[in-house]
Amino acid sequence: KYTRVKTRVMAYALKQLINQSEQVMIMGHKNADLDSFGAAIGMCSAAMEEGKPSYIVLETSNSYTNKLKKQFEKTEKFGGVFINRETALARITPSTLLIIVDVFKPVITEEPQLIERTNNIVVIDHHRKSSDFIENASLTYHEPSASSASEMVTELLQYMNDGKSITRNVAEALFAGIELDTKGFSFKTGIRTFEAAAYLRRKGVDATNIKVLFQTGRTEYAIRSEIVKSAEIYNGFIAISSTDSDYEDIQSLTAAAADDLLDIEGIVASFTMCRKNNITHISGRSLGNINVQMILELIGGGGHHVVAGAQLECRFEEAKTILKQAIDEYFENNRKG
């Protein structure tokens, strides 16, 4: 169970692994979001507090993450920690500690080859396990009941170095990660979530800075609005929409639009789609009555009960047909159950 005793044990074991390594590399999933970034920054700060050379492997990310990354790159402490995949592959050794946050599937990590280049791996994740979970980890901290990877890392850091590694900018990155995955503390929140948030506030989090971080430009807002406007209502209470926009960060906008659709009266679940690199990306959201994770797992995706995603190598119309079949199968399975 998700208890503080377990968190303390994990924090102690993680600190030992950091001290036994020659260097530490941290990576999350491709197209890093604020939760992945916040968790990575937290772990990087902890490793640096132990005096270890530390790097964050980050090559693909969304606009919100890029905004925060630029802020950290301007600081003396984190200016040189961000490296791309090529540099990471050149620097990693068998004794490097590789910390993987907010993801458990090797194929969607920032650079899967890194997993094969070291014997020391730590996985910190809150998504539900599937058959392709990273199995050769030295330490796995897996808590599906946690709201986010940033919440998990916040708790770990409280037991490492007495929380000294959580400076104000690190606290704000972690807070932003929690806020993103909980949709403004509306979903997947528990007592521990608010306790972690309160701890970060005491570390100096400025709510105004977080608000500015989540602001979008007029172009982005217009695209989100168009996705919401063009939504099809399936089965009377599920919204499905797609966009052919070639905007650079279209995946983040379609995910945000899926959240927006839940604000419409009568909609209890939403799915939005976009095309990037010849792949159809699907974002699923729910108010809780419908398990979008189970629906998207039927087509190779995954995630959480109320937040999930999937990728299909096909066009919108075919993807919509596949998605609707998965929705129908989900309801059919529930009726049988």
Secondary structure, 3 states (H helix, E strand, C coil): CCCHHHHHHHHHHHHHHHHHCCCEEEECECCECHHHHHHHHHHHHHHHHCCCCEEEECCCECHHHHHHHHHHHCCCCCCCCEECHHHHHHHCCCCCEEEEECCCCHHHECCCHHHHCCCEEEEEECCCCCCCCCCCCCEEEECCCCCCHHHHHHHHHHCCHHHCCCCHHHHHHHHHHHHHHCCCCCCCCCHHHHHHHHHHHHCCCCHHHHHHHCCCCHHHHHHHHHHHHCCEEECCCEEEEEECCCCCCHHHHHHHHHHHHCCCCCCCEEEEEEEECCEEEEEEEECCCCCHHHHHHCCCCEECCCEEEEEECCCHHHHHHHHHHHHHHHHHHHHHC
